[in-house]
Amino acid sequence: MGIGVSNGLASHFPIHISDFVSPFPLPHSPFTLQSVQTLDQFNFHHVLAETPGTALVIFTGPDCGACRRVKALLSEMVAAGESWRLFEVDAARDGGLAREFEVFHLPSLFLFRDGHYHAPLHAEPLPERIRAAVATTLARPAQEAP
């Protein structure tokens, strides 16, 4: 049976332990998520154009558990010394940007360098895999922005 409502209160719904257990542990740091700047359709291009160095943009969704885990992992990596700037776009709220970047799944990562689009970033959500993907992607020529 699904969610039942009686007198304005939920009577019951099934809860499974798998709803709360993640295969990717969340980093535990007071700095987690502090280093992520939110972008929207009004400031996206302007802010990134003025961002020196390497920037990672993560497209997320409000109900996306994997998005929260990847965002926390990236934040922890920055807190531990990576020199990347982190930006987040809510794909549900800013659908125009999601369409522009052809986002078909969440989370989706895109790499920028010195204010210019470089390429999408594909990596397992593990620090060593993300570092390797960033280095490999930056070593290749930049792609045309979508």
C-alpha positions, 0 to 999 in steps of 0.5 A: 500500500502507498501513502495513506492520508487520514486527518491530514497525517500520513498513516503509513508507508513502506520504508526500506533500509536501502533507502538510507544506506548509500554505496558511497559514504558521505565525507564528514567535514565542516567544510563540506558543501561550503565551496559550491557556488550556485549558478542560474540562467541569469549569472551562469555565463557571466560568472564562469567567463570571469572564473580563472583556473579550473572550474567544475559545474555540476548539474543536480536535482532536488531529489537526486541522492547521487547528486548530493553525494558527488557534490559532497565528494567534490567539496571535500576534495576542494577542502583537501587542496584541489584548486578547482572552483565548484559550481552547481546548477539545479537542472529542475529549476534551470531547464534552459541551461540543462537543455543547452548542455544536453543534460540527460542524467544527473549528476552531470559534470562539465569542465571549464578552464580560464572562463572557457568551456572545455568538455563534459567530465565523466568519472566514477565518484571516487577521488582518484578517478575524478582527479584522473578524469580532470587531468586527462580531459584538460590535456586534450584540446577544448571542445566547442561549447554546446 
